[in-house]
């Protein structure tokens, strides 16, 4: 799948303590066949001067998922926590009127507090 400038994507972080988390960003530009410059929407530069920009290879990105409201118990999902996306499963669905679900994160011991 090809991406163009401005496309909203998610980038996986495989670093220690962040395995399986995804971070929201936008394509700034393409650099070569399989590398992009991405500006994150939730991560800041170390000096807090602006949003973090990084080179990202094609195997570390995916399209921004669509919103889904019909979840079922034990369904595998990605959950937004601590500025990134984490793999988990639906632990409880509190019904269509409350529009709330409880997600159990698979790597919750890795989740920084």
Secondary structure, DSSP 8 states (H G I E B T S, - for coil): ----TT-EEEEEE-STT-TTEEEEEEEEEE-SSSEEEEEEEEEE-TTSSSEEEEEEEGGGEEE---------TT-EEEEEETTEEEEEEEEEE--TTTT-EEEEETTGGG---
